[in-house]
């Protein structure tokens, strides 16, 4: 019994010794890593840093023809400590650019970047270069104008649903402000593209006017409302005459001369659909090198709110009259 107790005691001492050794190793490893990290941060490094731009002294009654960068990319050289502090600084560094020195006409200037925009305590930071390093600035007279807003969209619908009228924009006109040379040439502006799928009811979507990139045109209206009128579709049939080229009217007899056309349209406009919304014809090329044969019909749908148009038959015979 005593021998068994002694062995158990030796086992516990061995386990405790192993644990102490592992803890000591872990602490040593952490301290060594921390010391290495601290020594590494004392070295000089080259790094990229984004800074915000602040433009001052825009000439009175003038506007920039093109937007200027909102921020610049600096390549800097500094020790690891300063780089970490600059990148983690919540109050972003800012470069101030005085536009008064550019004059009131188009001018190109190379930026002279100094370290003055860094916060206090970063005197050892060296700026290597800045991007963009050149500014082309053009001023123009600022004017206003009221223009029309046109919708742009990509829509799809659930089965048996579709548009019953044109997509509307509210307000349909907006006032814009911008450089005279750009504003004068605009009579309308498109919205940004709206994409909507699986529509089965009236939908209203707010969307921004799209003045494009590289322009300095703004509007007092930030968003317009796009109204998309979607309704259930119903199916109808019409009998429509086949048109043939004028040059062939007196020499060709079609078999048959009419076709049956099936279509789908919204209930609210269904009664307004008639044969004048369709043009079924035979192109001139179909008659070349043929005496008797099958001619393929083609169809133009003249109503944007008619769907699933089909004709029967799709081919017709003809007889050439001598």
FENRA-V746253 format. One record per run of one state. SS is the DSSP state (H for helix, E for strand, - for the rest). FROM is the first residue (numbers start at 1). TO is the last residue. If there is no record, write none. Layout:
ss | from | to
SS | FROM | TO
SS | FROM | TO
//
This chain:
ss | from | to
- | 1 | 1
H | 2 | 41
- | 42 | 43
E | 44 | 56
- | 57 | 61
E | 62 | 64
- | 65 | 70
E | 71 | 79
H | 80 | 87
- | 88 | 93
E | 94 | 98
H | 99 | 102
- | 103 | 106
E | 107 | 110
- | 111 | 114
H | 115 | 117
- | 118 | 125
E | 126 | 131
- | 132 | 133
E | 134 | 137
- | 138 | 138
E | 139 | 150
- | 151 | 152
E | 153 | 157
- | 158 | 160
E | 161 | 163
- | 164 | 167
E | 168 | 170
- | 171 | 172
E | 173 | 179
H | 180 | 183
- | 184 | 187
E | 188 | 191
- | 192 | 193
E | 194 | 199
- | 200 | 202
E | 203 | 207
- | 208 | 208
E | 209 | 209
- | 210 | 217
E | 218 | 219
- | 220 | 223
E | 224 | 228
- | 229 | 229
E | 230 | 243
- | 244 | 245
H | 246 | 248
- | 249 | 251
E | 252 | 255
- | 256 | 257
E | 258 | 266
H | 267 | 272
- | 273 | 274
H | 275 | 277
E | 278 | 281
- | 282 | 283
H | 284 | 287
- | 288 | 292
E | 293 | 296
- | 297 | 297
E | 298 | 301
- | 302 | 305
E | 306 | 312
- | 313 | 314
E | 315 | 320
- | 321 | 322
//
